Amino acid sequence: MTTSGLLIMIVSVTTVASLWSWCLYKVLTQPNESENLQPVELHTPDMDQPE
């Protein structure tokens, strides 16, 4: 492998690994927001009316 190919590979792998690490950090350090979720309506009002 040439020196330029090795350099491009190292830069590419480092960039992808850094992005993956940053995303993982952001996901794992988010506060627990499940208390703020509202219940989802499972039906629409139109379903309750007879046809």
C-alpha positions as CSV (number, residue, x, y, z in Angstrom):
1,M,0.0,0.0,0.0
2,T,1.3,3.4,-0.8
3,T,1.9,6.1,1.7
4,S,-1.0,8.3,0.4
5,G,-3.4,5.3,0.5
6,L,-2.4,4.5,4.0
7,L,-2.9,8.2,5.0
8,I,-6.4,8.3,3.4
9,M,-7.4,5.1,5.1
10,I,-6.2,6.3,8.5
11,V,-8.0,9.7,8.1
12,S,-11.2,7.9,6.9
13,V,-11.3,5.3,9.8
14,T,-10.5,8.0,12.3
15,T,-13.3,10.3,11.0
16,V,-15.9,7.5,11.1
17,A,-14.8,6.3,14.5
18,S,-14.9,9.8,15.9
19,L,-18.4,10.4,14.5
20,W,-19.7,7.1,15.9
21,S,-18.2,7.9,19.3
22,W,-19.7,11.4,19.4
23,C,-23.2,10.0,18.4
24,L,-23.0,7.3,21.0
25,Y,-22.0,9.8,23.7
26,K,-24.9,12.1,22.7
27,V,-27.4,9.2,23.0
28,L,-26.1,7.9,26.3
29,T,-25.9,11.3,28.0
30,Q,-29.4,12.5,27.2
31,P,-31.6,13.0,30.2
32,N,-34.4,10.5,30.6
33,E,-37.3,12.2,28.8
34,S,-39.8,9.3,29.1
35,E,-41.6,11.1,31.9
36,N,-42.5,13.9,29.5
37,L,-44.2,11.6,26.9
38,Q,-47.9,11.9,26.5
39,P,-50.1,8.8,25.8
40,V,-50.8,8.1,22.2
41,E,-54.4,7.9,21.0
42,L,-55.0,4.4,19.6
43,H,-58.1,5.4,17.6
44,T,-59.6,8.4,15.9
45,P,-62.9,9.8,16.8
46,D,-64.3,8.7,13.4
47,M,-63.9,5.1,14.4
48,D,-66.4,5.4,17.3
49,Q,-69.3,6.5,15.1
50,P,-71.4,3.8,13.4
51,E,-71.4,3.7,9.6
